[in-house]
Amino acid sequence: MRFLALFLFFVTITCNANTLWSKTGHRVTGHIAQKHLSRKAKKAVANLLDGHSLAFASTFADEIKADRSFSKYSAWHYVNYPMNMRYEDSEKSEYGDVVMGIEKCKAVLQDENSSHKDKVFHLKLLIHLIGDLHQPMHVGRGSDRGGNDIQLQWFDEGTNLHRLWDSNLINAYGMTYYELGDELVQSVTKKEKRTIQAGTLYDWVHESHVLAAEVYQSVEVGEKLRYQYAYTYNDLLFEQLQKGGFRLAKVLNEIFG
């Protein structure tokens, strides 16, 4: 299914090497989730974020990377393990990973003894990490650092497979986060939403891991990519953004009631 008219893709071609799932991508998932919070969850989130939206807070976990005092959270943005294995059976990193990070954030938010400050911090992380979980290259192989070592050309500019899925594809589409977020939910039925939100965190990470295998097969090292790649894979990109948004809403609704 094509979510959006292809001609909009030609609006702009940009490249930002320093973003993860791009600021636009994270804000899309936050924007979608905001629209599907329960009344209680919406109130709790507004209280913790001082009235700001999920989209507004969605890039916090990348922004704090500039502060070395937060370096211990860097490993929470991804998980790498062999492609023929499930996360549950894989060797876990001593530094943590995106699954452990999400579980820790949930635990802090559900603990009535957690301070307000800790809940604010871990809510902001959680918003971001659910987004990262749905970027397939954040659940890829450790041997190539989730595609970072697979060099490519994107419209005659250097990139790599990880960056292609983090930012090149979504930035090239040329829509704001709220335009894209609104488009990705407007025709979704309640039944489709329930299907998207079904399963556990381990099901979701496995799903992204399987998609990572597909993404690895989609390119060859050094390949020059243009419109055809976007035409083929934009639907998968949009579906992952959509899933991230609906599933973030599910997680927050379960935490806050």
DRENDOPA-724216 format. One record per residue (C-alpha): z negated, y negated, x. Coordinates in steps of 0.05 Angstrom, whole numbers, padded with zeros to 5 digits, always signed. Layout:
// DRENDOPA-724216
ZYX...
// end
This chain:
// DRENDOPA-724216
+00000+00000+00000+00018-00069+00026-00039-00116+00011-00002-00180+00027+00070-00204+00032+00097-00189+00101+00130-00257+00110+00061-00289+00119+00055-00252+00184+00107-00297+00216+00065-00360+00205+00033-00358+00274+00025-00315+00336-00039-00328+00373-00080-00290+00425-00154-00296+00438-00179-00250+00492-00252-00268+00484-00268-00245+00413-00291-00178+00386-00260-00158+00319-00245-00232+00324-00286-00286+00290-00237-00281+00232-00247-00206+00225-00323-00210+00224-00321-00267+00174-00275-00228+00129-00324-00171+00125-00382-00219+00113-00343-00256+00060-00326-00192+00023-00398-00167+00027-00425-00234+00001-00385-00225-00063-00416-00157-00076-00490-00167-00063-00540-00151-00117-00581-00210-00144-00642-00188-00103-00602-00178-00040-00567-00245-00047-00635-00280-00054-00665-00243+00005-00605-00256+00050-00605-00330+00032-00678-00335+00050-00669-00301+00117-00605-00340+00135-00633-00406+00111-00581-00411+00057-00522-00394+00102-00471-00341+00083-00460-00272+00114-00393-00298+00141-00429-00356+00175-00478-00308+00210-00427-00254+00225-00409-00278+00296-00481-00288+00320-00483-00222+00358-00423-00243+00400-00449-00313+00411-00515-00289+00442-00477-00251+00496-00475-00316+00536-00551-00310+00543-00570-00256+00593-00638-00247+00559-00600-00211+00503-00560-00165+00549-00597-00103+00524-00560-00110+00458-00490-00108+00490-00484-00032+00483-00498-00037+00408-00427-00063+00395-00393+00004+00405-00399+00079+00416-00355+00122+00460-00350+00198+00459-00298+00253+00464-00244+00250+00410-00254+00323+00388-00328+00313+00373-00372+00284+00319-00422+00231+00337-00481+00276+00317-00460+00326+00370-00444+00276+00425-00487+00257+00485-00523+00192+00469-00525+00132+00515-00592+00112+00543-00573+00040+00527-00560+00053+00454-00496+00046+00414-00470+00016+00349-00500+00072+00306-00569+00066+00338-00564-00009+00332-00549-00006+00258-00606+00042+00246-00654-00002+00285-00634-00064+00246-00644-00027+00180-00712-00003+00202-00735-00073+00221-00710-00103+00156-00744-00049+00114-00811-00054+00151-00858-00099+00112-00896-00111+00177-00835-00142+00212-00840-00216+00224-00793-00264+00190-00763-00282+00257-00748-00209+00274-00717-00197+00206-00672-00258+00214-00649-00234+00283-00636-00162+00261-00601-00183+00197-00552-00224+00238-00540-00165+00285-00531-00117+00227-00478-00160+00194-00438-00159+00259-00449-00086+00277-00424-00060+00210-00360-00099+00224-00354-00070+00295-00364+00000+00268-00299-00007+00228-00256-00030+00287-00229+00038+00311-00229+00018+00384-00304+00006+00381-00310+00081+00367-00261+00105+00420-00262+00139+00488-00308+00120+00544-00256+00138+00597-00213+00078+00580-00271+00034+00553-00248+00038+00481-00176+00020+00499-00193-00039+00544-00159-00005+00603-00094+00009+00565-00051-00050+00583+00003-00074+00535+00049-00133+00519+00040-00171+00454+00098-00218+00442+00109-00225+00517+00036-00239+00531-00011-00191+00566-00063-00155+00524-00095-00086+00518-00104-00037+00462-00175-00058+00447-00158-00132+00444-00096-00117+00402-00141-00089+00347-00198-00137+00359-00158-00201+00352-00083-00200+00364-00063-00167+00298-00111-00206+00253-00100-00273+00287-00025-00264+00284-00029-00257+00208-00046-00330+00202-00095-00330+00144-00165-00358+00140-00222-00309+00132-00235-00329+00059-00161-00325+00041-00156-00255+00071-00223-00233+00044-00205-00255-00027-00139-00219-00023-00171-00154+00000-00218-00149-00060-00181-00179-00119-00147-00115-00142-00202-00065-00123-00229-00026-00183-00302-00005-00190-00281+00067-00179-00245+00049-00115-00305+00009-00091-00351+00068-00103-00304+00113-00064-00303+00064-00005-00379+00059-00005-00390+00134-00010-00418+00173+00049-00468+00160+00104-00468+00119+00167-00448+00183+00204-00390+00194+00157-00366+00123+00170-00370+00129+00246-00332+00195+00243-00279+00163+00200-00269+00106+00251-00269+00157+00308-00212+00196+00274-00174+00131+00264-00184+00115+00338-00146+00178+00355-00088+00153+00312-00090+00084+00345-00089+00115+00415-00026+00153+00395+00007+00089+00369+00024+00060+00437+00046+00077+00507+00017+00042+00568+00056-00021+00584+00093-00021+00518+00120-00087+00490+00096-00095+00418+00124-00142+00366+00133-00146+00290+00146-00072+00280+00076-00053+00304+00044-00103+00257+00087-00079+00199+00065-00008+00212-00009-00019+00224-00030-00082+00186-00048-00039+00125-00097+00002+00166-00126-00063+00195-00136-00092+00126-00166-00027+00099-00218-00027+00155-00237-00099+00142-00243-00083+00068-00286-00021+00081-00331-00060+00128-00344-00113+00075-00358-00065+00018-00402-00021+00061-00441-00079+00089-00456-00099+00017-00479-00028+00003-00526-00027+00063-00556-00095+00046-00564-00077-00028-00601-00013-00008-00647-00051+00040-00664-00109-00007-00657-00077-00076
// end
